[in-house]
Amino acid sequence: MIKVSLISLGCAKNLVDSEIMIGHLHQAGMVVIPEAEKADVVIVNTCSFIDSSKEESIGHILEVHQNRGLKKRRKEQKLIVAGCMSQRFSKDLSGELAHEVDAFIGLDQITKVAPIIAGLYAKERGASSVPDNFVTPRSTYIPDYDTPRFRLTPKHFAYIKIAEGCNHPCTFCIIPQIRGRHRSRTVESVVAEARQLVKEGVKEINLISQDTTFFGMDTWEQRPNPRTPVDSSRGTALTTLLRQLNALEGDFWIRLLYTHPAHWSDELIKTIAECPKVARYIDIPLQHISDAMLERMQRETSGDYIRDLIRRIRAGIPGIAVRTTFIVGFPGETEADLDELCEFIRETKFERLGVFRYSQEDGTRGAKMENQIPAKVKEARWHKLMALQQQIAAEVSKSRVGDTLKVLVEEAGVARGEADAPDIDGRVYVSRELPVGEFVEVAITGYHDYDLIALPKGQKPAAYKVAKQAQ
């Protein structure tokens, strides 16, 4: 029986791909184990979004290869590279890592991982006709509700990939070239998957894709009569999906991640406001506020549009927490552009905010632009924005003291509120006695920068020590 270990790197979208691979391995009768050193086959599911993620991926690949050479009994171990880096650089890597890697799997081959592994062993015996390169040039695959999958997240939350690929022309991003054109699942498919997850005890469903707000829009042009006005409240659209998910029985959150500002609408704002199960949280990467930068990035929005959109979202969805990300050091960014961004952050006071240093990615238009910013300048600008956001985050956290929150307990002593997505946002430190994987009402009694400290609702402070205080 073949034992397989899988190392999953990168974002939640890549994690779902890893879960699908493990599901198919189980279906084929292979055993999946956590210890790479005990496995017959090690799969590294790579990320290739920015330079640092590529370096991390290559580091893991080389580490596995070096470790398998340390002991004689492990020299027969197979090493497979999958994911975005494999899809993007398969031709280059198959030459550079020919002695280290036994096979490269593209994004469309994740459901074929078991026969590919079997093919490697058959080839070793001289009985295989499987081609050496398993990577197809253009990715078109998208999972369905009945795709075999083994969840790697805790029992109480899960990710649902509602679409794959991206149609946006952002000049800093390589993802459309790696994952292909946007393609949506059907509403029925997503709802069927969510219904099953809720039956299994999932308390939080995180909707993900490269652009969740584009969900269904790729199907609109397939109308029998293209001149017929589009009514996005019907058929395949994010608003339709949210309302049908909200109608499912059970106590759970629906969290909306990776939205693009260009596709927000008043209808979507109204839908979220009217659906109590949709978390009062949105993830909307804005990247910049300067018109000059937005134009060079080809973000399809303007500074005024963004300011008005945030105003409409906050007015239309009371209590909403807005998470965003910005890029500093994009080619041509001036001090005036940075000052405008800082002022926008001060005025808007985002509840959650992240900052990326621009990464000059081969194959993107941004990489070829003039006026590339030195690394030291990028670093200084990153520190400036993060210091500013830390002050704002402390103000936001302080304002929550005295509030009562519904939280989902992640682990003993640690919970998350609606304003906190898994892994990327703050924590709520609670009593270690609270049940893991369940919703609990708590009263906020203190804070520490990005994190909150809470007591079970109605309990006196002297009754216990929260995890943060006990550390």
Secondary structure as UniProt FT lines:
FT   STRAND          3..8
FT   HELIX           12..27
FT   TURN            28..29
FT   STRAND          31..32
FT   HELIX           36..38
FT   STRAND          41..46
FT   HELIX           51..68
FT   TURN            69..70
FT   HELIX           72..74
FT   TURN            75..76
FT   STRAND          78..83
FT   HELIX           84..96
FT   TURN            97..100
FT   STRAND          103..105
FT   HELIX           107..112
FT   HELIX           113..124
FT   TURN            125..126
FT   TURN            145..146
FT   TURN            155..156
FT   STRAND          157..161
FT   STRAND          163..164
FT   TURN            171..172
FT   HELIX           175..179
FT   STRAND          183..184
FT   HELIX           187..199
FT   TURN            200..201
FT   STRAND          204..208
FT   HELIX           212..214
FT   TURN            215..216
FT   HELIX           217..220
FT   TURN            221..222
FT   TURN            226..227
FT   TURN            232..233
FT   HELIX           238..246
FT   STRAND          253..256
FT   HELIX           261..263
FT   HELIX           266..274
FT   TURN            276..277
FT   STRAND          278..283
FT   HELIX           291..297
FT   HELIX           303..316
FT   TURN            318..319
FT   STRAND          321..328
FT   TURN            331..332
FT   HELIX           335..348
FT   STRAND          352..357
FT   TURN            362..363
FT   HELIX           366..368
FT   HELIX           375..399
FT   TURN            400..402
FT   STRAND          404..411
FT   TURN            412..413
FT   STRAND          414..416
FT   TURN            418..419
FT   TURN            422..424
FT   STRAND          428..429
FT   TURN            432..433
FT   TURN            436..437
FT   STRAND          439..448
FT   TURN            449..450
FT   STRAND          451..456
FT   TURN            457..458
FT   HELIX           461..463
FT   HELIX           467..470
//
